[in-house]
Amino acid sequence: MIVMKFGGSSVADAGRIRHVTEIVQSQLGRKLVLVFSAMGDTTDHLLEAGNAAVQKGEVSIERIEKHHFDTMKKLKLPEADRKEVAALLEELRRLLSGISLIRELTPRTKDFLVSFGERLSVRIVAAHLRSVGTKAVACDAWDVGFLSDSNFTVAELVKESQELIAAKMKSLLETGALPVVTGFLAKDKNGDITTLGRGGSDFSATVIAAACNAEEAQVWKDVDGILTADPRIVEKAIPVEAVTYEEASELAYFGAQVLHPRAMQPCISTGTPVLVKNSYNPAAPGTRIVASLQKGTHQVRAITFRQDVTLVDIVSTRMTGQYGFLADLFLGFARHRISVDMVATSEVSVSLTIDAGQDISALKKELAKIVNIDVKTGKAIVTIVCNVKRSTEILARAFDTCRLVGVPVQMVSQGASKVNISFVVNDTEAEEVVRALHHDFFEFEPREKPAEKPTAKTAAKHTARSGK
């Protein structure tokens, strides 16, 4: 059994739904479970409609209604299927009428509102699959075991979900049906609809895959898998054949927007492989995410970066060796709910990074008696996901590359995961650094080739390469 998840761009319109249907039909030799996001920009349109109802008292679903009706018309769906979608749209209209009357959109109501995107999507896709001869059945997530807590907009599944999902899926698959499931959604024990937060649809797919001991979870995106760098920045970025869960998590955390780290957690616990594929280019092999890889000589898997970062340099005003400094410092960050990304420490000083949107002024005032704080904005984190057993070689090459392009490194941190090296540069320099690093590690010489020993010959070759 495999679980196939398709994002919103993969089912944005009738043409894309036909294309996805062809992809699904090519794998009907195996038992399948499909998971879908809302069509195209539907979620954004639903939130816009909700805001219009709150702020202006307007009830307007014309754009959403037209898009879904036009899609059904182009797919030539039977009248019974159109009526089911029309009934959902009428329910949406009533909800927005209620929001417009009370002029309030609570987290609970917002989850109910955005749920219509996935609920409409799976009904249209399942209807089209049936029209071409596949025994598909549209399933709301809560009907196949997705039970969550009541933390609306960021709900977590409760422990019982695993067994419920396994049992419900087994029952459905034994009938020969092809389940088409809403991603991103669940219900709490009170019967209220909840959403699963960032990466929610991918998370839904990996939860099903883990619960059912699937052969793999396929996550279909609009890129050829995980790439060696952002293709918008690096023209010659290439797909990575395989990465570990740990490497994929580091890439996602530091800027690669392919698969949210949370989405991998269910499969990490069961060792279920995750295959990232491109629905626009299904012939591409994609990237496989697995528990471990055969030991090799690779230096670097990929390079990524995250902008809009603030660098905070903190120096203790206490005597050297004073215990409790770090404890007091990070308790302060916790009290003010400031999340820290990278940290580098010495006995009496700490350098760390935070997202630019976090306000540190109150914390700075609170800690003024024990530390001096220097805040530097406009920074970026560049991350090299790599074989850290070769960290000396990688750091030497990375720093030399930064030197050659004239970019000073302002802070360095080697992650506790031992698969990444990250450093801070100016925001305006990050893209140039990523391009230069990618050229050095992936384009200048074969990626898997071990570094040569520093002989006179290789020194001369490096001199020629750098133009010195």
C-alpha positions in Angstrom: 0.0 0.0 0.0 1.1 3.5 -0.7 -0.3 6.9 0.3 -0.2 9.7 -2.4 -0.7 13.3 -1.3 -1.3 16.1 -3.8 -1.0 19.8 -3.0 -3.2 22.6 -4.1 -1.3 23.5 -7.2 -1.5 19.9 -8.4 -5.3 20.1 -8.4 -5.7 23.8 -9.2 -8.1 23.3 -12.1 -9.8 20.7 -14.4 -6.6 20.2 -16.4 -4.5 19.5 -13.4 -7.1 17.1 -11.9 -7.0 15.1 -15.2 -3.2 15.0 -15.0 -3.3 13.8 -11.4 -5.8 11.2 -12.4 -3.4 9.8 -14.9 -0.6 9.7 -12.3 -3.0 7.8 -9.9 -4.1 5.4 -12.6 -0.5 4.5 -13.4 -0.2 3.1 -9.8 -3.5 1.3 -9.5 -1.6 -2.0 -9.4 -1.0 -1.3 -5.7 -3.5 -0.4 -2.9 -3.7 3.3 -2.8 -4.9 6.0 -0.4 -5.1 9.6 -1.8 -4.8 12.8 0.3 -5.7 16.2 -1.2 -5.3 19.8 -0.3 -7.8 22.5 -1.4 -7.8 23.4 -5.1 -5.3 26.2 -6.0 -5.8 29.3 -3.9 -9.1 28.3 -2.4 -7.9 28.5 1.2 -6.8 32.1 0.7 -10.1 32.9 -0.9 -12.0 31.4 2.0 -10.0 33.5 4.5 -10.6 36.6 2.4 -14.3 35.9 2.4 -14.2 35.4 6.2 -12.4 38.7 6.7 -15.0 40.5 4.4 -17.8 39.1 6.4 -16.2 40.3 9.7 -15.0 43.8 8.5 -17.7 44.7 6.0 -20.6 42.4 6.8 -20.4 41.1 3.2 -21.2 37.5 2.2 -19.5 36.6 -1.1 -18.6 33.2 -2.3 -19.0 33.9 -6.1 -15.3 33.5 -6.9 -15.0 30.2 -5.0 -18.4 29.0 -6.3 -17.5 29.8 -9.9 -14.1 28.1 -9.8 -15.5 24.8 -8.5 -18.6 24.8 -10.7 -16.5 25.6 -13.8 -14.1 22.8 -12.9 -17.0 20.3 -12.5 -18.4 21.4 -15.8 -15.1 21.0 -17.6 -14.7 17.5 -16.1 -18.3 16.7 -17.2 -19.2 15.3 -13.7 -22.7 13.7 -13.2 -25.5 15.8 -11.7 -25.5 13.9 -8.5 -21.9 14.9 -7.8 -22.6 18.5 -8.7 -25.4 18.6 -6.2 -23.2 17.3 -3.4 -20.7 20.1 -4.1 -23.5 22.7 -4.4 -24.8 21.6 -1.0 -21.4 22.2 0.6 -21.2 25.6 -1.0 -24.6 26.5 0.4 -23.4 25.4 3.8 -20.4 27.7 3.4 -22.7 30.6 2.5 -24.8 30.1 5.6 -21.6 30.1 7.7 -20.4 33.4 6.3 -23.9 34.8 6.9 -23.5 34.0 10.5 -20.0 35.5 10.7 -21.3 38.7 9.0 -24.0 39.0 11.7 -21.8 38.6 14.7 -18.7 40.3 13.1 -16.4 37.8 14.7 -14.1 35.0 13.4 -12.9 32.9 16.3 -10.2 30.2 15.8 -12.9 27.6 16.0 -15.0 29.2 13.3 -11.9 29.9 11.2 -11.1 26.1 11.2 -14.7 25.4 10.1 -14.4 28.0 7.4 -11.2 26.8 5.8 -12.2 23.2 6.0 -14.5 23.7 3.0 -11.5 23.9 0.7 -10.4 20.3 1.3 -14.0 19.0 1.5 -14.8 20.5 -1.9 -11.6 19.3 -3.4 -11.9 15.6 -2.5 -15.5 15.4 -3.7 -14.6 16.7 -7.1 -11.5 14.6 -7.5 -13.3 11.4 -6.3 -16.2 12.1 -8.7 -13.7 12.5 -11.6 -11.9 9.3 -10.6 -15.3 7.5 -10.6 -16.2 8.9 -14.0 -13.1 7.2 -15.5 -13.9 3.9 -13.9 -12.1 4.0 -10.6 -14.0 3.0 -7.4 -13.1 6.2 -5.5 -14.8 7.4 -2.4 -14.5 10.9 -0.9 -13.6 10.8 2.8 -13.6 13.6 5.4 -10.6 13.0 7.6 -12.7 12.6 10.8 -14.6 9.7 9.1 -11.3 7.8 8.8 -10.0 8.2 12.3 -8.5 11.7 12.5 -9.3 12.8 16.1 -7.5 15.8 17.6 -7.3 18.0 20.6 -9.2 21.4 20.6 -6.2 23.7 19.8 -7.9 25.3 16.8 -5.7 26.2 13.9 -2.8 24.2 15.4 -4.5 21.0 16.5 -2.5 17.9 17.4 -3.9 14.4 16.9 -4.6 12.4 20.0 -3.0 9.0 20.6 -6.2 7.0 19.7 -6.0 8.4 16.1 -3.3 5.9 15.1 -5.4 2.8 15.8 -8.6 4.5 14.5 -7.0 5.4 11.2 -5.5 1.9 10.8 -8.9 0.2 11.4 -10.9 2.6 9.2 -8.5 2.3 6.3 -8.3 -1.4 6.5 -12.1 -1.6 6.4 -12.3 0.7 3.3 -9.5 -0.9 1.4 -11.0 -4.4 1.9 -14.0 -3.3 0.0 -11.8 -2.5 -3.0 -12.5 1.3 -2.6 -9.9 4.0 -3.3 -10.1 6.4 -0.3 -9.8 10.1 -1.3 -9.1 11.9 2.0 -9.1 15.5 3.1 -5.7 16.6 4.2 -5.1 19.2 7.0 -8.4 18.4 8.9 -9.6 16.5 11.9 -12.3 16.8 14.6 -12.0 17.1 18.3 -13.9 15.0 20.9 -16.7 17.6 20.8 -17.3 17.1 17.1 -15.8 20.5 16.1 -13.6 20.7 13.0 -10.0 21.4 13.6 -7.0 22.1 11.3 -3.5 20.6 11.8 -1.4 23.7 11.3 1.7 24.1 9.1 2.4 21.2 6.8 -1.0 19.8 7.8 -1.9 18.0 4.5 1.6 16.4 4.2 1.2 15.5 7.9 -2.1 13.8 7.2 -0.5 11.7 4.5 2.4 10.6 6.6 0.1 9.8 9.5 -1.9 7.5 7.4 1.2 5.9 5.9 2.7 5.3 9.4 -0.6 4.0 10.9 -1.1 1.5 8.0 2.5 0.4 7.7 2.5 1.6 4.1 5.3 0.8 1.7 5.9 4.5 1.3 4.3 8.0 1.4 4.4 9.9 -1.8 4.2 13.7 -1.5 3.5 15.3 -4.9 4.6 18.9 -5.2 5.5 21.3 -8.0 9.3 20.7 -7.9 11.4 17.8 -8.8 12.1 16.8 -5.2 14.5 18.4 -2.7 17.1 20.4 -4.7 20.7 21.2 -4.0 19.7 24.9 -3.7 16.7 27.1 -4.3 16.3 27.1 -8.1 15.0 30.7 -8.1 18.5 31.6 -6.8 20.7 29.0 -8.3 20.0 28.2 -12.0 22.0 24.9 -11.9 20.4 23.5 -8.8 19.8 19.7 -9.2 17.5 17.2 -7.4 19.0 15.3 -4.5 18.4 11.5 -5.0 18.1 10.7 -1.3 18.4 12.3 2.1 17.8 11.1 5.7 14.9 12.4 7.8 17.4 14.4 9.8 18.9 16.0 6.8 15.5 16.8 5.3 14.4 18.4 8.6 17.4 20.6 8.8 16.9 21.7 5.2 13.2 22.5 5.9 14.0 24.4 9.1 16.6 26.6 7.5 14.6 27.6 4.5 13.9 24.7 2.0 10.1 24.8 1.6 9.5 21.3 0.3 8.4 19.3 3.3 7.7 20.6 6.8 9.7 18.8 9.5 6.5 18.0 11.4 5.2 16.1 8.4 8.1 13.6 8.7 7.6 12.8 12.3 5.0 9.9 11.9 7.2 8.2 9.3 10.4 8.6 11.4 8.8 6.6 14.2 8.0 3.7 11.8 10.8 4.0 9.3 8.4 4.6 6.4 10.1 6.1 3.4 8.8 9.4 2.0 9.1 10.1 -1.7 8.9 13.7 -2.9 7.7 13.9 -6.5 6.7 16.5 -9.0 3.2 16.3 -10.3 4.1 18.5 -13.2 7.0 16.2 -14.2 6.1 12.7 -13.0 9.0 11.1 -14.9 11.5 12.8 -12.6 12.7 10.3 -10.0 12.2 12.7 -7.1 13.9 12.6 -3.7 13.5 9.7 -1.3 13.6 10.5 2.5 14.7 7.5 4.5 16.0 6.6 8.0 19.6 6.1 6.9 21.8 6.0 3.8 24.8 3.9 2.9 28.0 5.5 4.1 29.6 7.4 1.3 32.1 10.1 0.6 29.6 12.8 -0.1 30.5 16.2 1.2 27.4 18.3 0.8 23.7 17.3 0.3 22.3 20.8 -0.2 22.7 24.5 0.6 19.8 26.6 1.8 19.3 30.0 3.5 16.8 31.9 5.6 16.6 35.7 5.5 15.0 38.2 7.9 17.1 37.1 10.8 18.3 39.2 13.8 21.8 38.5 15.3 22.0 39.2 19.1 25.4 39.4 20.8 25.2 39.1 24.6 28.1 39.6 27.0 27.9 39.0 30.7 28.8 41.9 33.1 29.4 39.3 35.9 32.8 37.9 36.8 34.2 35.1 34.7 33.2 31.7 35.9 29.9 33.0 37.5 27.5 30.1 37.3 23.8 30.5 36.3 24.5 33.0 33.5 23.1 30.9 30.7 20.2 29.7 32.8 19.1 33.3 33.6 19.6 34.4 30.1 17.4 31.7 28.4 14.8 31.9 31.1 14.4 35.5 30.1 13.9 34.4 26.4 11.3 31.9 27.6 9.4 34.4 29.6 9.1 36.8 26.7 8.3 33.9 24.3 11.2 34.6 22.0 12.3 31.6 20.0 16.0 31.1 19.4 17.4 29.5 16.2 21.2 29.3 16.3 23.5 29.6 19.4 27.2 30.0 19.8 28.6 30.4 23.3 31.8 31.1 25.3 32.2 31.3 29.1 30.8 34.9 29.4 29.3 35.6 26.0 26.5 34.3 23.7 25.7 35.0 20.1 22.3 33.8 18.9 19.8 34.4 16.1 16.0 35.1 16.2 13.4 35.8 13.6 13.4 39.5 12.7 9.7 39.8 13.6 10.3 39.1 17.3 10.6 42.1 19.6 13.5 41.9 22.0 13.2 45.4 23.5 11.5 44.3 26.7 13.9 41.5 27.3 16.9 43.8 26.6 15.6 46.1 29.3 15.0 43.3 31.8 18.5 41.8 31.4 20.4 45.1 31.4 21.7 44.5 34.9 23.5 41.3 34.0 24.4 41.6 30.3 25.3 44.0 27.5 23.2 43.2 24.5 24.0 44.3 20.9 21.2 43.7 18.4 22.1 43.6 14.7 19.2 43.3 12.1 19.2 42.5 8.4 21.0 39.2 8.7 20.6 35.8 7.1 21.5 32.2 8.0 23.2 30.1 5.3 23.1 26.4 6.0 25.2 23.6 4.5 23.6 20.2 5.1 26.6 17.9 4.8 28.7 15.1 6.0 30.0 16.7 9.2 32.7 14.1 9.6 34.3 16.1 6.9 33.5 19.4 8.6 37.1 20.7 8.6 37.3 20.4 4.9 33.8 21.8 4.3 34.4 24.8 6.6 37.7 25.5 4.9 36.1 25.5 1.5 33.0 27.5 2.6 35.0 30.2 4.4 37.4 30.4 1.5 34.5 30.9 -0.9 33.1 33.6 1.4 36.5 35.3 1.4 36.7 35.1 -2.4 33.4 36.9 -2.8 34.2 39.4 -0.1 31.6 38.4 2.4 32.6 38.2 6.1 31.1 35.4 8.3 29.6 36.9 11.5 28.7 33.8 13.5 29.1 30.0 13.0 27.2 27.1 14.6 27.4 23.4 14.0 24.1 21.8 14.8 23.7 19.2 17.5 22.2 17.0 14.8 25.7 16.8 13.3 24.3 17.1 9.7 24.5 20.9 9.3 26.9 23.8 9.4 25.3 27.2 9.6 26.7 30.7 9.5 25.4 34.3 9.5 26.0 36.8 6.8 24.3 40.1 5.8 20.8 39.6 4.3 21.9 41.4 1.2 24.8 39.0 0.7 23.0 35.7 1.3 22.0 34.9 -2.3 25.5 35.6 -3.6 27.0 33.3 -1.0 24.6 30.5 -1.8 25.4 30.8 -5.5 29.1 30.8 -4.8 29.0 27.8 -2.5 26.8 25.9 -4.9 29.3 26.5 -7.7 32.2 25.3 -5.5 30.5 22.2 -4.1 28.4 21.1 -7.0 29.5 22.7 -10.2 33.2 23.1 -10.1 34.2 19.5 -9.5 32.3 16.1 -9.0 30.3 16.2 -5.8 31.4 12.8 -4.5 35.1 13.4 -5.1 37.1 13.5 -1.8 39.2 16.6 -1.4 42.8 16.3 -2.6 45.6 16.6 -0.2 47.2 20.1 -0.2 50.1 19.5 -2.6 51.8 22.2 -4.6 49.9 21.0 -7.6 46.4 21.3 -6.0 47.4 24.7 -4.5 48.3 25.9 -8.0 45.0 24.6 -9.3 43.1 26.5 -6.6 45.0 29.6 -7.3 44.0 29.4 -11.0 40.3 28.8 -10.0 40.1 31.7 -7.7 41.8 34.1 -10.0 44.4 35.2 -7.5 
